[in-house]
Amino acid sequence: MTTRTPTVAMLYPGHAAEDDYPLAESALGGAVRLPVVITDIESDDHTVDAMRAVGTGPRLHDGARAASRHDPDALMWACTSGSFLYGWAGAHAQVARISEAVGLPVSSTSLAFAAACRELQITSVAIAATYPAAVADGFATFLADAGITVVSAAAHDIETATEAGSVDGDNLFEMVRSVDTPNAEAVLVPDTALHTIGWLDDLERDIAKPVLTANQVTVWEALRLVDRPLVVDGFGKLFGDNRITARTGSPYPPR
């Protein structure tokens, strides 16, 4: 008897770091399928207006319909700013409308961040944001509404998602180090346009505390949607790896 592999379609706006999801699927050893469905965008500018625009109902519903070809069991809106800029209540309403339309469980990266913090009992965080300040401030407000205190934050003024997708490991590690503070129980890196999946253990080892990244929490939330929680080596404390040891190999080029 063949057991069907659960499938969670990733609705991803435009192109930047969507290749993190095939890497994650491979690392999960076939426990779940994570097909990427590219949703329509007019602009990948990191402005409040542009990022809100990627999360409009028609775009997400079109993406959900396109995802049907993968016969998904659930959907993830794999975008942080395109959800948190709608606010805490708005982010919930956003995924509820999609869920009602397709009859499947649906969540988003922003909601995944809040759930991941609850899972790890984290209540104070630092934010290493690629975005300009106006967008980064929206994430801090969203977290505050989720009961999470932001004790340190930096906006790195990367102007587009495409530019964020080209950030290398050296710059990623420096972003995380520079925002860390003893009062922060974890560092959050909130942009799905940023490649992070291959460096999760190294990031946590570097600052000796949890590092939650957008693509990481999106995959974790996807597994929760299909009731398939996993302990995965190399994916940080969120996936049950409390040792925070170095990876034996990374799918990315050396830093």
Salt bridges, closest charged atoms under 4 A:
GLU18 OE2 - HIS15 ND1 2.68
ASP19 OD1 - HIS195 NE2 2.71
ASP40 OD2 - ARG59 NE 3.22
GLU42 OE2 - ARG59 NH2 3.15
ASP62 OD1 - ARG65 NH2 2.25
ASP71 OD2 - ARG4 NH2 3.25
ASP73 OD2 - ARG4 NH1 2.59
ASP170 OD1 - ARG255 NH1 3.27
GLU174 OE1 - ARG177 NH1 3.76
ASP180 OD1 - LYS209 NZ 2.77
ASP191 OD2 - HIS46 NE2 3.43
ASP202 OD1 - ARG205 NH2 3.66
ASP206 OD2 - ARG177 NE 2.63
GLU221 OE1 - ARG224 NE 3.01
ASP233 OD1 - ARG243 NH2 3.01
ASP241 OD1 - ARG243 NE 3.41
